[in-house]
Amino acid sequence: MPLPIVAIVGQPNVGKSTLFNRIIRRRQAVVDPKPGVTRDRHYAEAEWDGVSFTLIDTGGYLPARAGNELSAAVTEQTLIAAEEADLVLFLADVETGFSDVELELARVLNRKDVPVIFIANKVDDATKVGMAWELQSVGMGEPLPVSAQTGYLMGDLLDHVAQRLRELKPQLPAAPAEEDLSLAIIGAPNSGKSSLVNRLAGAERMVVSDIPGTTRDAVDTIIQYHGRRIRLIDTAGLRRKRYHQQGLEFYCTLRALRALERCDVAVVLIDAVIGFTQGDVRLINQAAQSGVGVIMGVNKWDAVEKDPRGADRWIAEWKRKAPSLSWVPTLFISALTGRRSIKIIESALNVKAERDKHIPTSRLNGDIGPELARTPPPAVKGKYIRVKYGTQTQDAPPRFIFFTRHAGLIRQPYRRFVEKLIRDKYGFNGVPINVQFREK
């Protein structure tokens, strides 16, 4: 049974993302004083008093007269969130009062006939509670005073939310199910990450625009694929360090990198029209160093001149420029047309299975041991080095330790040689392998 959905709506800069972070008890949504920082629907799972639910942060309701394509898309996302929600938290700011934009949103919610809890935010202490009652005249019912920033009266609000959900959903699920795969979509700005998430989810869940930087948070979307529960993590576009600015862009980049810590596999999306850059190579290296599985998704392949050998030439050029990353599988897709997009999920599930694989010590030494005996590490300063045996000490990601004397004298080329032996024998396609040598 799916979790009930609770959506937070309101005009920009009333504290929706702060309330979102307060309820889920971690800083997942980007919070900044500038209005309009949140642009996508942002999903997370929360629990209070034994009631589990999916919480949605929205980008804020903006008036249609704003005349801005991006503003219209953000407003549409807010309305979609209200449509799919079982309960709406309508947030207003007691310090600024109720605006014409909020009156318009209130009329929209009333027409949708969706259950609403009216919240008066930024009530930092008892002295401001009276300010909340001034909002009662707007016709949205009695406002619940809270402070998302300090947590004042948050327990009362969550008690109310849990009670309303019990009334609306008498048979609530006890806890969310575990995901079979957590997949992060990362890449440069405007490479098509949100379009790919929308394509895989089968719905317009992400704001899609040709304006670079539209996505600022790392956003989670849950989908079902042949009975498997998949978490898709859309992330803000990453730029080279010299383009980073203090403040908002720094935290967006930090969120995107932290997405690597939460995923099993990362798809590094590359714009086929531009071609892969050193920035893409660095990003794949970053994902590999994080220990997650890696897939290179070459997007917008439909826009590239049709050439029967174009994909072969692309892969050959990739192996020439980044030979140490030749284990990364490449998929040529179009998020716009949907061509081969679903292969991303199938490939990611295969990579996750490879990442979880464990090779028994006896099999490892029986297969690899003779090769290491025939090709030992080069002697250094008259010291001959013999590898005695090895074992896989960790999976997801796999780590192999080989025991020998003079382990400190073994150089990187021999480590790559041993890694190639392991890959040739056992696969580990799309998975970074950690090879270490230790003193016997």
Secondary structure, DSSP 8 states (H G I E B T S, - for coil): ----EEEEE-STTSSHHHHHHHHHTS--S---SSTT---S-EEEEEEETTEEEEEEE------GGG--HHHHHHHHHHHHHHHH-SEEEEEEETTT---HHHHHHHHHHHHHT--EEEEEE---SGGGHHHHHGGGGGSS-S-EE--TTT-TTHHHHHHHHHHHHHHH-SS--SS----SEEEEEEESTTSSHHHHHHHHHTS--S---SSTT---S-EEEEEEETTEEEEEEE------GGG--TTHHHHHHHHHHHHHHH-SEEEEEEETTT---HHHHHHHHHHHHTT-EEEEEEE-GGGS---TTHHHHHHHHHHHH-GGGTTS-EEE--TTT-TTTTHHHHHHHHHHHHHT----HHHHHHHHHHHHHHS----BTTB---EEEEEEEETTTTEEEEEESSGGG--HHHHHHHHHHHHHHH--TT---EEEEEE-
